[in-house]
Amino acid sequence: MTTHKEAQNSEQVNKQILEKYDRESITRHIAEGPIKYFIAAICIFYSLFHLYITFNPMPALLQRAVHVGVGFGLIFLIFPASKSSSRAKVAWYDWIWMLLSLSGIAYLLYAYQDIVTSRGGMANQVDIIFSIITVICVLEGSRRITGWILPILASIFLIYPFVSHLDFMPDRLLTRPYDMGDIFGQLFLKTEGLYSTAIGASVTFIFLFILFGAFLARSGMGQLFNDLALALAGHKQGGPAKVAVLSSGFMGSINGSALSNVVSTGAFTIPLMKKVGYHRDFAGAVEASASVGGQILPPIMGASAFIMAETTGVKYGTIALAALLPAVLYYLGVIAQVHFRAGRRDLKGIAKESLPRIKEVMKVRGHMLLPIVFLIVLLMKNVPVGYAAAYTIGFTVLISMLRPETRMGIKDILGALEDGARQSLAVMAACAVVGVIIGVVSLTSFGTVMTSSIVTLGAGSLLLTLILTMLASMVLGMGLPSIPAYIITATMAAPALAGFDIPILSAHMFVFYFGIFANITPPVCLAAFAGAGIAGGDPMKTGFQSLKLALAGFIVPFMFIYNPTMLMIDPTGLAVTAKEFPLPPIMDIAIVALTSITGIIGLSAAVEGYFKGLMNPVTRIILASGALLLIYPETITDIIGGVLVFGIMAFNIKANKSNNKPIEVTTI
């Protein structure tokens, strides 16, 4: 009884932590009654609608409007106006909000032919009224589900075209006057505002992959990842931390939410890490850095890859392949630091007899890996992404039937359809509110001003421009989910790199990385704060530990800018806007992979101050220097770096061959 009570208390604490840092987790819980079934029915309809339009598309503006209107209607029914609002019933005013959300769809469906033919997209008074209603609904709905940052940012951008012609504006920000028709017509009647490419990706790609994740979850995929990670790494030195890295990486790639991933997997892995001797700040940081890294891990990359494909025009398969080696290097850096920390403190793994066996895990649930393989095969064969996702959902249901532990009945299928709709709302809301920013940037010259400012400050130096772009991306990405962080940074910061002949894929991948890693970069590092809450650690110390664990993620983007071979593309002789790239020579890829992997391992050892034994500060500095030279993709630096790294490692192995066992240290 005590154990059960402790488990309940722990679950309650974790729920409170998630609600503190993740606005998306604050939902109503209507236990019974017609309203519960009404909401469930709309969610199921919403999912079925997206499956239907995959094979029977509507005009882009209309299907995006339905995606947004019904989605925000659900938000007002599911998410209370504030933390103090009732969670047991829908407030009367939320029914009004829902109707207002649906009114925009109704109007567009009614007036669509007139808008696109007779008026050519020019806004009249009625258009403006419904546009204002829809924008207000988007701002309020996104506030409820994503927090205050995005709506405030969007509101600032929305004010800009109203005042951009006034005398008090700086010269660089001055524009011609815009009237209400210009502004709200841009946002409501065109696919460059609320219904931008971001919402286009959400309706055609992202929703289906979130739905796919919901079907996997209902079939027990989370349990498979946890058991598989335990079986593979649980018994190793410092095993629980390696389990956290593996399971969080797998789950983070699929579910796309670093915060919820920290809490869901961290509730299991963080206590295990503390139990074997990891400091609580380090344990929270491991979970945070591993969960955030899932966003850069193919094949799904937390759905951001589909936004990138839509934004750049580069094929999804090319993006996923380009992301592979950098993601491997990132996770290798995290696991290596975890391993060296365990060696430094002589931390053991979990007793092998208490862990699941790989054979048993694969026998019971291993077949559920087949849908992911099936998806990858479809994408490699260039099956349209939406079709691939829809086919894989059906394949998942069929494969789940092979074992009773994973079998999905009608109730599970309906539950997955409902879960997918609910889980998609945060992404949809973020994409819609970012559409306000995109609309204003498209209407005015603000994007050009931002780009030219970065280029001017960079003073013609690629390195300085990269650093400024990195800082801009991290500031823009602070406190935001990965998808809106990428969309904003891609709009504002990525174009600054075009003047240096950086391929569009490399530029977007660069800002994508730094927009994501803002989540573990102090002072605003929500994923690290959530990890600290579960571990009982200090939030800022956990943030800095996360930053150190993610060190590879801050170095690798600079490296693939200077040598695109790391992205497995060869842009030689191609325009910066090229959408397709040949593969570099296999030997070049192998050399880059080998040297960068060796460099990341050496850098991790230097950061932790341990390789087969403790290292003094001078040795660590030499090792770190050699590692950075190896990571830098040039032949001469590879030779010098290799000599330094292998020399220091050989010296340390020899010096510690008959040395004492690793000693306990009290620092984190």
C-alpha positions, 0 to 999 in steps of 0.5 A, spaced: 500 500 500 505 504 501 509 503 495 502 504 491 501 511 495 508 513 493 507 512 486 501 516 486 504 522 490 510 521 485 505 522 479 502 528 482 508 531 483 510 530 476 504 532 473 504 539 477 511 540 474 509 539 467 503 544 468 508 549 471 513 549 465 508 546 460 501 550 458 499 545 454 498 540 460 493 544 463 487 541 460 480 540 463 478 533 465 470 531 464 469 525 467 462 523 464 456 526 460 454 528 454 460 534 453 465 528 454 462 524 448 461 531 444 468 533 445 471 526 443 466 526 437 469 532 434 476 530 436 475 523 432 472 527 426 478 532 426 482 526 425 478 522 420 477 529 416 485 529 416 485 522 413 480 524 408 483 530 405 490 526 404 487 522 399 481 528 397 484 534 398 480 541 398 483 548 396 489 550 400 485 556 403 479 552 405 482 545 408 487 550 412 481 554 415 478 548 417 484 545 420 485 552 424 477 553 426 475 546 428 482 546 432 481 552 436 474 550 437 477 544 440 482 548 444 476 552 447 473 546 449 479 542 452 483 548 455 481 552 461 482 560 460 486 560 466 489 555 471 484 557 476 478 556 472 474 549 473 477 543 470 470 539 471 466 543 466 466 547 460 465 555 462 459 558 458 464 563 455 468 558 452 462 555 448 462 562 445 469 562 443 468 555 440 462 558 435 467 564 434 472 560 431 467 556 427 464 562 424 471 564 420 470 557 417 463 558 415 464 564 412 470 562 408 466 556 405 460 561 403 464 566 400 470 562 397 468 563 390 467 570 390 473 571 394 478 568 389 474 570 383 470 576 383 475 580 388 481 577 387 483 576 394 481 584 396 478 584 403 471 588 404 468 590 410 465 583 412 472 580 410 475 584 415 470 583 421 471 575 420 479 576 420 479 580 426 474 575 430 479 569 427 485 573 429 483 574 436 481 567 437 488 565 434 491 569 439 487 567 445 487 560 444 494 560 443 495 563 449 491 558 453 495 552 450 502 555 449 503 560 454 504 568 453 510 568 449 508 567 442 501 571 443 505 577 445 510 576 440 505 576 434 501 582 437 507 586 437 508 584 430 501 585 428 501 592 431 507 594 427 504 595 420 499 600 423 505 604 426 510 603 421 509 609 417 509 614 423 515 619 424 517 616 430 519 609 427 527 608 426 528 610 418 530 602 417 523 600 419 519 605 416 514 603 410 508 605 406 501 606 410 497 600 410 490 600 411 485 595 415 484 591 408 491 590 407 493 587 414 487 583 415 486 581 408 493 578 408 492 574 414 485 571 413 484 571 405 491 569 403 496 563 404 501 568 407 498 569 413 494 565 418 494 560 413 501 560 411 506 554 409 506 553 417 499 551 417 500 547 410 505 543 413 501 542 419 494 540 416 498 535 411 504 532 414 505 534 422 498 532 424 498 525 420 505 524 424 502 526 431 496 521 429 501 516 427 505 517 434 498 516 438 497 509 434 504 507 436 503 509 444 496 506 444 500 499 442 505 500 447 511 503 443 513 507 449 514 501 453 518 497 448 522 503 448 523 503 455 524 496 456 529 495 450 533 501 452 534 497 459 535 491 456 541 494 452 544 499 456 541 498 463 547 493 466 552 498 463 557 502 467 552 508 469 546 504 465 540 508 468 543 515 464 544 511 458 537 508 458 535 515 459 539 518 453 536 512 448 529 512 451 528 519 451 531 520 444 527 515 441 520 518 444 523 525 443 523 524 435 516 521 435 512 525 440 516 532 438 515 535 445 521 536 449 517 538 455 512 532 456 518 527 454 522 530 460 516 528 464 514 522 462 520 518 461 524 522 466 519 520 471 522 513 470 529 514 469 531 520 473 530 516 480 534 510 477 540 515 475 540 518 482 539 511 485 546 509 482 549 515 484 548 521 479 547 528 482 540 530 482 542 536 477 546 532 472 540 527 472 535 532 470 540 535 465 541 528 462 533 527 461 533 534 458 538 534 453 536 527 451 529 529 450 531 536 446 535 532 442 529 528 439 527 534 435 534 533 431 533 525 430 531 522 424 526 519 421 521 524 424 525 529 428 519 531 432 515 533 425 519 539 424 523 536 418 516 537 415 516 544 416 523 545 413 521 541 407 515 545 406 519 552 407 525 550 403 522 546 398 527 540 399 525 533 399 524 530 406 528 524 405 534 529 403 533 533 410 532 526 414 539 524 411 542 530 412 540 530 419 543 523 421 550 524 422 549 531 426 544 527 430 548 521 431 554 526 434 549 529 438 547 523 442 554 520 442 556 526 445 551 526 451 552 518 452 560 519 452 559 524 457 555 520 461 559 514 460 566 518 463 562 521 469 560 514 471 567 512 470 570 518 474 565 516 480 565 509 479 558 508 478 555 501 477 549 499 472 543 495 474 543 488 476 542 484 469 538 479 473 533 485 474 532 487 467 528 485 461 532 481 456 532 483 449 530 476 446 523 477 451 522 484 449 523 483 442 518 477 442 513 481 446 513 488 442 519 487 437 514 487 431 512 494 433 518 497 430 516 494 423 511 500 422 517 505 423 521 501 418 515 501 413 515 508 414 522 509 412 521 505 406 515 508 403 519 515 404 525 512 401 521 510 395 519 517 395 511 516 396 508 522 398 509 524 405 502 524 407 500 518 403 506 515 407 504 517 414 496 515 412 499 508 410 503 507 416 497 508 421 493 503 417 500 498 417 500 500 425 493 497 426 495 491 422 501 489 425 499 490 432 494 484 431 500 480 432 500 479 439 495 480 445 500 485 448 499 490 443 493 488 439 488 494 438 481 494 438 475 498 436 476 502 443 483 503 442 483 505 435 478 511 437 482 512 443 488 513 438 484 518 433 482 522 439 489 522 442 492 524 436 487 530 435 488 533 442 496 532 441 496 536 435 492 542 437 499 545 440 502 545 434 496 547 430 496 553 435 503 555 434 503 554 427 497 559 426 499 564 431 506 564 427 502 565 421 501 572 424 508 574 424 509 571 417 503 575 414 506 581 417 513 580 415 511 578 408 507 584 407 512 589 410 520 589 409 521 587 416 524 580 414 529 584 410 531 589 415 532 583 420 537 580 415 540 586 413 542 588 420 545 581 422 549 582 415 551 589 417 553 587 424 557 581 421 561 586 417 563 581 411 565 575 416 562 568 415 564 566 422 561 573 426 555 572 422 554 565 424 555 567 431 550 573 430 545 568 427 546 563 432 544 568 438 538 571 434 536 564 433 537 562 441 533 569 443 527 568 438 527 560 440 527 562 448 521 559 451 518 556 445 516 549 442 521 547 437 516 548 431 514 555 432 522 556 434 524 554 427 519 557 423 521 564 426 528 563 426 527 561 419 523 567 417 528 572 420 535 569 421 536 564 416 536 569 410 542 572 413 547 566 411 544 566 403 549 572 402 555 567 404 553 562 398 551 557 404 546 552 401 539 553 403 538 546 407 545 548 411 542 555 413 535 552 415 539 546 419 543 551 422 538 556 425 533 549 426 539 547 431 540 553 435 532 555 436 531 548 439 537 548 443 534 554 446 530 550 451 536 547 455 540 554 454 539 558 461 536 563 463 530 560 459 531 553 459 524 550 460 526 543 459 532 543 464 527 546 469 522 541 468 528 535 469 530 539 475 523 539 478 523 531 477 530 530 480 529 535 486 535 539 483 537 547 482 534 549 476 539 553 473 545 548 475 541 543 471 540 548 465 548 549 465 549 542 466 544 541 460 548 546 456 555 542 457 552 535 455 549 538 449 556 541 447 556 537 441 550 540 438 553 547 439 559 545 435 556 541 429 552 546 426 558 551 425 562 545 422 557 543 417 556 550 415 564 550 413 563 543 410 557 540 408 559 533 407 557 532 414 550 533 412 551 528 406 550 533 401 555 536 395 553 543 393 559 544 389 557 549 383 549 549 385 545 555 387 544 557 394 537 555 393 538 548 390 533 543 392 537 537 390 544 535 392 548 529 390 552 525 395 559 527 396 564 521 395 563 515 400 570 516 402 569 523 404 563 522 408 567 516 412 573 520 413 568 526 416 564 521 420 570 518 423 574 524 425 568 527 428 566 521 432 573 521 435 573 528 436 566 528 440 569 522 444 575 526 446 571 532 447 567 529 452 573 526 455 576 533 456 569 536 459 569 530 464 576 530 466 576 522 465 579 517 460 581 511 464 583 515 469 582 522 472 586 528 468 589 534 470 587 541 467 593 541 462 591 534 459 584 536 459 586 543 455 590 539 450 585 533 449 580 538 448 584 542 443 585 536 439 578 534 439 576 541 436 581 540 431 578 533 429 571 536 429 573 541 424 573 538 417 580 540 414 585 534 412 591 538 416 587 539 422 585 532 422 592 530 422 594 535 428 588 533 432 588 526 431 596 526 434 593 530 440 587 526 441 590 519 440 597 521 444 593 524 450 589 517 450 595 513 450 598 517 455 592 516 460 591 509 458 598 507 460 599 512 466 592 509 469 594 502 467 596 500 474 593 506 478 587 506 483 580 505 482 576 511 480 575 516 486 568 519 488 568 526 487 563 531 490 562 536 485 557 536 480 
